[in-house]
C-alpha cells in the first residue's frame, strides 16, 4: 500500500512540474517573448533534470528508494510554495 502512496505522490509532483512549464511558456507568450526566449525557457527547464539524473541515480542506489523520493518531493513542494 505504501508503494501506491509513493507513486501517487510522485505523479502529483511530476504533473505539477510539467503543468508549471506549460504555464510559464504561455505567460512568456503573453509577455510577447521571442521564439528564442521561449525556447530558452523550455531548454533550461529540461536541462536541470538531465544534469542531476545521474547524481539522483547514485543516491537512490546507495539509500533506500523512498528516502530520496520523499526528500525530493518535499523539496519540490517547498520550491513551488516559495516561488509562487
PyMOL commands that set and color helices and strands:
alter all, ss='L'
color gray80, all
select helices_A, chain A and resi 2-30+35-62+65-83
alter helices_A, ss='H'
color red, helices_A
deselect
rebuild
show_as cartoon
